[in-house]
């Protein structure tokens, strides 16, 4: 029973870290609030969420492999529709895992190698990865019927949906600001020498 608690806790934690990473990424890039963290702080927080999520995901997978009650093999955890336990829900989790791995590994840690164009494209996988993780939790999670879990899923989905709508409605304004030339600093007044 203790193993099952670790599986559940790590899975929920990984989901919440993915939500935190997606949410912070949308907030920091959309200018939805007047307060702004420094760029370095914003990136560090975003990467902390992502890295913590990956560690919790690894913990979730490890304890699934160790579980005696509902045994999983490595193939069950990486091959879609192979699991005997809720195959559709598990398959959605596999998709979320691969998208998250691709998004984090290729963007957060390999951004300089792939360039800005591909960075933007691969970083956009975080939204479908979040959606797949959400549906995975709803379909394969053993706690989904508990009111607290159900409302946690509703709340996190609504926050991401709201931020995506804000981002969509402010896209034109962001493009205009990006296209404007940077203002030149005002010239300093000449100092007269005596």
C-alpha positions as a printed NumPy array, in Angstrom:
array([[  0.   ,   0.   ,   0.   ],
       [  2.885,   2.375,   0.749],
       [  4.214,   1.844,  -2.79 ],
       [  0.818,   2.823,  -4.251],
       [  0.867,   6.029,  -2.192],
       [  4.3  ,   6.883,  -3.611],
       [  3.088,   6.201,  -7.171],
       [  0.084,   8.482,  -6.668],
       [  2.017,  11.24 ,  -4.905],
       [  4.76 ,  11.298,  -7.538],
       [  2.228,  11.301, -10.388],
       [  0.206,  14.146,  -8.871],
       [  3.409,  16.05 ,  -8.099],
       [  4.685,  15.619, -11.667],
       [  1.354,  16.888, -12.999],
       [  1.427,  19.929, -10.702],
       [  5.016,  20.755, -11.682],
       [  4.076,  20.542, -15.372],
       [  1.129,  22.823, -14.627],
       [  3.444,  25.22 , -12.765],
       [  5.902,  25.271, -15.645],
       [  3.211,  25.874, -18.272],
       [  1.447,  28.477, -16.131],
       [  4.626,  30.372, -15.283],
       [  5.758,  30.254, -18.903],
       [  2.454,  31.76 , -20.054],
       [  2.403,  34.401, -17.296],
       [  5.993,  35.508, -17.813],
       [  5.714,  35.709, -21.595],
       [  2.307,  37.357, -21.821],
       [  2.754,  40.288, -19.421],
       [ -0.548,  39.54 , -17.739],
       [  0.536,  41.199, -14.502],
       [  2.394,  44.447, -13.926],
       [  4.909,  42.858, -11.58 ],
       [  7.698,  41.231, -13.546],
       [ 10.474,  39.088, -12.272],
       [ 13.893,  39.569, -13.772],
       [ 14.521,  37.439, -16.847],
       [ 17.057,  35.297, -14.983],
       [ 14.628,  34.679, -12.107],
       [ 11.802,  33.898, -14.492],
       [ 13.889,  31.378, -16.446],
       [ 15.245,  29.789, -13.255],
       [ 11.748,  29.338, -11.828],
       [ 10.442,  27.924, -15.112],
       [ 13.338,  25.453, -15.282],
       [ 12.91 ,  24.523, -11.603],
       [  9.287,  23.558, -12.255],
       [ 10.294,  21.556, -15.342],
       [ 13.192,  19.769, -13.684],
       [ 11.163,  18.947, -10.569],
       [  8.412,  17.613, -12.793],
       [ 10.855,  15.344, -14.615],
       [ 12.264,  14.025, -11.339],
       [  8.766,  13.313, -10.034],
       [  7.844,  11.678, -13.342],
       [ 10.892,   9.408, -13.02 ],
       [  9.829,   8.576,  -9.448],
       [  6.285,   7.81 , -10.656],
       [  7.618,   5.429, -13.323],
       [ 10.117,   3.79 , -10.954],
       [  7.495,   2.929,  -8.367],
       [  5.082,   1.71 , -11.059],
       [  7.784,  -0.794, -12.058],
       [  8.282,  -1.847,  -8.415],
       [  4.578,  -2.296,  -7.671],
       [  3.569,  -5.917,  -6.979],
       [ -0.21 ,  -5.389,  -6.972],
       [ -0.423,  -3.979, -10.506],
       [  2.817,  -4.968, -12.247],
       [  4.023,  -2.799, -15.115],
       [  6.981,  -3.543, -17.381],
       [  9.195,  -0.935, -19.058],
       [  7.413,  -1.663, -22.327],
       [  4.052,  -0.961, -20.673],
       [  5.384,   2.486, -19.744],
       [  6.744,   3.455, -23.16 ],
       [  4.665,   1.587, -25.768],
       [  1.173,   2.989, -26.37 ],
       [ -1.81 ,   0.646, -25.813],
       [  0.381,  -2.11 , -24.337],
       [ -0.714,  -1.728, -20.714],
       [ -3.505,  -3.973, -19.432],
       [ -4.458,  -1.316, -16.87 ],
       [ -6.616,   1.428, -18.415],
       [ -4.741,   1.333, -21.742],
       [ -6.145,   4.58 , -23.168],
       [ -5.389,   6.57 , -20.026],
       [ -1.886,   5.098, -19.781],
       [ -1.276,   5.784, -23.489],
       [ -2.179,   9.451, -22.973],
       [  0.328,   9.54 , -20.102],
       [  2.988,   8.057, -22.383],
       [  2.282,  10.765, -24.96 ],
       [  2.497,  13.449, -22.277],
       [  5.792,  11.985, -21.071],
       [  7.385,  11.99 , -24.53 ],
       [  6.182,  15.518, -25.305],
       [  7.449,  16.747, -21.945],
       [ 10.822,  15.076, -22.427],
       [ 11.157,  16.498, -25.927],
       [ 10.048,  19.94 , -24.807],
       [ 12.307,  20.11 , -21.763],
       [ 15.395,  18.424, -23.163],
       [ 15.383,  20.185, -26.507],
       [ 14.363,  23.597, -25.28 ],
       [ 15.407,  24.295, -21.746],
       [ 18.755,  22.571, -21.991],
       [ 19.44 ,  22.598, -25.729],
       [ 18.088,  25.973, -26.807],
       [ 21.398,  27.235, -28.167],
       [ 21.891,  24.096, -30.234],
       [ 18.527,  24.094, -32.007],
       [ 18.047,  27.829, -32.619],
       [ 15.137,  30.144, -31.879],
       [ 12.821,  28.914, -34.652],
       [ 12.916,  25.292, -33.538],
       [ 12.97 ,  26.305, -29.891],
       [  9.606,  28.049, -30.302],
       [  8.15 ,  25.101, -32.171],
       [  9.26 ,  22.453, -29.703],
       [  8.42 ,  24.61 , -26.689],
       [  4.832,  24.793, -27.947],
       [  4.558,  21.064, -27.138],
       [  4.138,  21.981, -23.466],
       [  0.462,  22.847, -23.984],
       [ -0.557,  19.511, -25.575],
       [  1.686,  17.715, -23.057],
       [ -0.248,  19.395, -20.249],
       [ -3.581,  18.482, -21.879],
       [ -2.511,  14.832, -22.262],
       [ -1.28 ,  14.712, -18.657],
       [ -4.592,  16.149, -17.477],
       [ -6.649,  13.532, -19.339],
       [ -4.187,  10.813, -18.242],
       [ -4.797,  11.779, -14.625],
       [ -8.558,  11.82 , -15.136],
       [ -8.641,   8.444, -16.906],
       [ -5.86 ,   6.455, -15.229],
       [ -5.628,   8.096, -11.805],
       [ -7.116,   6.147,  -8.938],
       [ -7.995,   9.348,  -7.043],
       [ -9.981,  11.08 ,  -9.781],
       [-13.326,  10.38 ,  -8.117],
       [-12.26 ,  12.172,  -4.949],
       [-13.743,  15.689,  -4.931],
       [-10.431,  17.374,  -4.05 ],
       [ -8.665,  15.746,  -6.998],
       [-11.518,  16.433,  -9.397],
       [-11.586,  20.124,  -8.457],
       [ -7.782,  20.329,  -8.636],
       [ -7.979,  19.11 , -12.24 ],
       [-10.782,  21.578, -13.02 ],
       [ -8.881,  24.481, -11.427],
       [ -5.576,  23.765, -13.181],
       [ -7.3  ,  23.305, -16.545],
       [ -9.232,  26.576, -16.145],
       [ -6.081,  28.533, -15.243],
       [ -4.219,  27.264, -18.324],
       [ -7.24 ,  27.875, -20.563],
       [ -7.587,  31.438, -19.222],
       [ -3.892,  32.161, -19.798],
       [ -4.06 ,  30.728, -23.326],
       [ -7.02 ,  32.989, -24.107],
       [ -5.17 ,  36.025, -22.747],
       [ -2.159,  35.073, -24.843],
       [ -4.306,  34.68 , -27.959],
       [ -6.015,  38.045, -27.455],
       [ -2.727,  39.862, -26.861],
       [ -0.757,  38.233, -29.7  ],
       [ -1.165,  41.156, -32.104],
       [ -0.013,  43.679, -29.5  ],
       [  3.052,  41.577, -28.642],
       [  3.997,  41.342, -32.332],
       [  3.677,  45.121, -32.732],
       [  5.956,  45.728, -29.743],
       [  8.502,  43.228, -31.031],
       [  8.533,  44.949, -34.442],
       [  9.048,  48.456, -33.019],
       [ 12.648,  49.625, -33.11 ],
       [ 14.246,  50.031, -29.746],
       [ 14.144,  53.603, -28.509],
       [ 17.512,  55.256, -28.637],
       [ 18.766,  56.6  , -25.327],
       [ 18.48 ,  60.326, -24.9  ],
       [ 21.701,  62.174, -25.579],
       [ 23.377,  63.528, -22.49 ],
       [ 23.638,  67.307, -22.309],
       [ 27.07 ,  68.623, -23.209],
       [ 29.145,  69.7  , -20.246],
       [ 30.841,  73.051, -20.676],
       [ 34.468,  73.159, -19.735],
       [ 35.807,  76.264, -18.   ]])
